Amino acid sequence: MPTKLIFRVWSYYHRKYLPLEFKGSELYMNAFGYIGYTNPKNDNPCLPQDELRIELFSGFYDKNGTKIYEGDIVHIKPNDLEDFIDFIDFRKDKGYFLGAWGNDDDWIDDDFCRGRCQVIGNIHENKELIDFMERHNNEWELFYKRKDEDWLDFLKQKHKDFVAEEEFFNKKYCDLETKLRHKLEQELKEIL
């Protein structure tokens, strides 16, 4: 028996998700790549595929039982120390993964989704969440770049008590990392 795909369609033309059924007709794609409804009497025109984004259901549900689609933005709390948001991306050769960091190695699975994440929006309708993710990623990038540069400078210096000074360096950056994490968590709480 063939698998029925569950999906949603974002229309850049209408700036909203199209209903899969509308006035007694269903969404379809014709041989020319245009998507429209089977009943020509409805008000929605056929649209070329490049004006639409088809987003597949991942097969996973969040902790509240909400379906997770490609393009969803999720709030993730993997443990007591971490709290962040990311979006769900999809590649045919890789599957579903967290996409904000540009790293397609952060796969999602049922255990991860049910216990640790919650759908809070999508990439089309929630610009403030996208902006937050970009700021969040930029701040962490700058933090790690500065830490790496400081570490190289630290290694170039001659140290009387290398172990104690290395411990001080690590504590300094652990404290800075904690402060940055708390700052970003506060911003996230304000957005949510």
C-alpha positions as CSV (number, residue, x, y, z in Angstrom):
1,M,0.0,0.0,0.0
2,P,1.5,3.4,-1.0
3,T,2.5,5.8,1.8
4,K,0.4,8.9,1.9
5,L,2.6,12.0,2.2
6,I,1.5,14.6,4.7
7,F,2.5,18.1,3.7
8,R,1.6,21.8,3.8
9,V,2.1,24.4,1.1
10,W,3.3,28.0,1.8
11,S,2.2,30.5,-0.9
12,Y,4.6,33.4,-1.4
13,Y,1.9,35.0,-3.5
14,H,-0.8,34.8,-0.8
15,R,1.7,35.0,2.1
16,K,0.0,32.2,4.0
17,Y,-0.3,28.4,4.0
18,L,-2.8,27.2,1.5
19,P,-5.6,24.9,2.7
20,L,-5.2,21.4,1.3
21,E,-8.9,21.3,0.6
22,F,-10.8,24.4,-0.5
23,K,-14.5,24.7,-1.6
24,G,-14.8,21.0,-2.3
25,S,-11.6,20.7,-4.2
26,E,-8.1,19.4,-3.4
27,L,-4.6,20.7,-4.1
28,Y,-2.9,19.2,-7.1
29,M,0.2,19.7,-9.3
30,N,-0.3,19.6,-13.1
31,A,2.2,18.4,-15.7
32,F,3.6,22.0,-16.1
33,G,4.5,22.3,-12.4
34,Y,1.6,24.6,-11.5
35,I,-0.2,23.9,-8.3
36,G,-3.9,24.6,-8.0
37,Y,-7.2,23.2,-6.9
38,T,-9.2,20.5,-8.7
39,N,-12.3,22.6,-8.8
40,P,-11.8,25.5,-11.2
41,K,-14.6,27.5,-9.6
42,N,-12.7,28.4,-6.5
43,D,-11.0,31.8,-6.1
44,N,-7.4,30.7,-5.9
45,P,-5.4,30.8,-9.1
46,C,-3.0,28.1,-10.2
47,L,0.5,29.1,-9.1
48,P,3.9,28.1,-10.5
49,Q,5.9,25.8,-8.2
50,D,8.6,28.4,-7.6
51,E,6.0,30.7,-5.9
52,L,5.2,27.9,-3.4
53,R,7.1,26.0,-0.9
54,I,6.0,22.4,-0.2
55,E,6.9,21.4,3.4
56,L,6.7,17.7,4.3
57,F,5.6,16.4,7.7
58,S,8.7,14.9,9.4
59,G,6.8,12.0,10.9
60,F,7.7,13.4,14.4
61,Y,5.7,15.1,17.0
62,D,6.8,17.7,19.6
63,K,6.3,17.3,23.3
64,N,2.7,18.5,23.0
65,G,1.8,16.1,20.2
66,T,2.0,18.8,17.5
67,K,3.2,17.6,14.0
68,I,6.7,18.8,13.1
69,Y,7.0,20.0,9.5
70,E,10.0,21.1,7.5
71,G,10.3,24.9,8.1
72,D,8.9,24.8,11.6
73,I,10.8,26.7,14.3
74,V,11.2,24.7,17.5
75,H,12.1,25.6,21.1
76,I,14.6,23.0,22.4
77,K,15.6,22.3,25.9
78,P,17.9,19.3,25.7
79,N,19.0,19.5,29.4
80,D,18.8,21.9,32.4
81,L,21.7,24.0,31.0
82,E,20.7,24.6,27.4
83,D,17.7,26.4,26.0
84,F,17.6,27.5,22.3
85,I,15.5,27.7,19.2
86,D,16.3,26.2,15.8
87,F,14.4,25.4,12.6
88,I,13.7,22.0,11.0
89,D,15.3,21.5,7.6
90,F,15.2,18.6,5.2
91,R,17.5,17.1,2.5
92,K,16.6,14.1,0.5
93,D,20.0,12.5,1.1
94,K,20.1,13.4,4.9
95,G,16.6,13.5,6.2
96,Y,15.4,16.0,8.9
97,F,17.8,18.0,10.9
98,L,18.2,21.2,12.9
99,G,19.2,23.8,10.3
100,A,20.1,27.2,12.0
101,W,23.8,26.4,12.5
102,G,24.3,25.2,8.9
103,N,25.3,21.8,10.2
104,D,23.3,19.0,8.8
105,D,24.6,16.5,11.4
106,D,22.1,17.5,14.1
107,W,19.5,14.8,13.2
108,I,16.1,14.8,14.8
109,D,14.4,11.6,15.9
110,D,11.2,10.7,17.8
111,D,12.8,10.5,21.2
112,F,14.5,13.9,20.8
113,C,11.3,15.6,19.5
114,R,8.8,14.2,22.0
115,G,10.8,15.0,25.1
116,R,12.8,18.1,24.3
117,C,11.2,20.3,21.7
118,Q,8.1,22.3,21.1
119,V,6.9,23.9,17.8
120,I,6.7,27.7,18.3
121,G,6.4,29.0,14.8
122,N,7.6,28.7,11.2
123,I,10.2,30.3,9.0
124,H,7.6,32.3,7.0
125,E,5.4,33.9,9.7
126,N,7.8,34.5,12.6
127,K,10.5,36.9,11.4
128,E,11.3,37.8,15.1
129,L,12.4,34.2,15.8
130,I,14.6,34.1,12.6
131,D,16.2,37.4,13.7
132,F,16.8,36.0,17.2
133,M,18.4,32.8,15.8
134,E,20.7,34.9,13.6
135,R,21.8,37.1,16.5
136,H,22.2,34.0,18.7
137,N,24.4,32.3,16.2
138,N,26.5,35.4,15.5
139,E,27.1,36.0,19.2
140,W,28.2,32.4,19.8
141,E,30.5,32.5,16.7
142,L,32.1,35.7,18.0
143,F,32.5,34.1,21.5
144,Y,34.3,31.0,20.1
145,K,36.4,33.1,17.7
146,R,37.6,35.3,20.6
147,K,38.2,32.3,22.8
148,D,40.3,30.6,20.2
149,E,42.3,33.8,19.5
150,D,42.9,34.3,23.3
151,W,43.9,30.7,23.6
152,L,46.5,31.0,20.9
153,D,47.9,34.2,22.6
154,F,47.9,32.3,25.9
155,L,49.9,29.4,24.3
156,K,52.5,31.9,22.9
157,Q,53.3,33.3,26.3
158,K,55.8,31.8,28.7
159,H,54.2,30.7,31.9
160,K,55.7,30.1,35.3
161,D,52.8,28.0,36.5
162,F,51.1,26.8,33.2
163,V,48.5,24.6,35.0
164,A,47.3,27.3,37.3
165,E,47.1,29.9,34.5
166,E,45.4,27.5,32.2
167,E,42.8,26.8,34.9
168,F,42.3,30.6,35.3
169,F,41.9,30.9,31.5
170,N,39.3,28.1,31.4
171,K,37.4,29.5,34.4
172,K,37.3,33.0,32.7
173,Y,35.8,31.6,29.5
174,C,33.4,29.3,31.4
175,D,32.1,32.3,33.3
176,L,31.8,34.3,30.0
177,E,30.0,31.4,28.4
178,T,27.6,31.1,31.3
179,K,26.9,34.9,31.1
180,L,26.3,34.7,27.4
181,R,24.0,31.7,27.8
182,H,21.9,33.5,30.4
183,K,21.7,36.6,28.3
184,L,20.4,34.7,25.3
185,E,18.0,32.7,27.4
186,Q,16.5,35.9,28.8
187,E,16.1,37.2,25.2
188,L,14.4,34.0,24.2
189,K,12.0,34.2,27.2
190,E,11.0,37.7,26.1
191,I,10.3,36.5,22.6
192,L,8.3,33.4,23.7
